[in-house]
Amino acid sequence: MTEEKSINEELLTIIKALSDKVESLEKAVYNKENLLMKSGYVVANTPTPSLVGSTTTTENVADMEWSDIHKMVERAGGN
């Protein structure tokens, strides 16, 4: 039981770190003064992958605001 709990805590830590990293990258890409956007190296409107036949009960994270994602992580047991 404690091993399963520690694995869940490690996974939650990884998810939190990844979501923080993605959030910071998103802020960099959409920054008005960002040179990558101005130079054309980054395209903001690209097709997004989707799971075909997915029957998950989780909320669609792609449509969430960052504050909603942080609240969801807190409900899952994060700090």
C-alpha positions, 0 to 999 in steps of 0.5 A: 500500500505504501509503495503504491502511494509513493508511486502515485505521489511520484506520478503527481509530482511529475505531472505537476512539473510537466504542467508547469513546464508547458505553462511556461513554454506557452507563455513564451510562445504567446508573448507579444515580444517573443522573437520566435513568433515574430521570425515565423519559427513558431506557428501557434495554430497547428493541428492538435492530436486527439485520441480516437475512441477514447472513453475517459471520464476526465475533463478535457484539459485542452479546453481548461485555463491554467487555474483550472488545471492547478485546481484539478491537481490540488484535488488529486492530492497535490500541494 
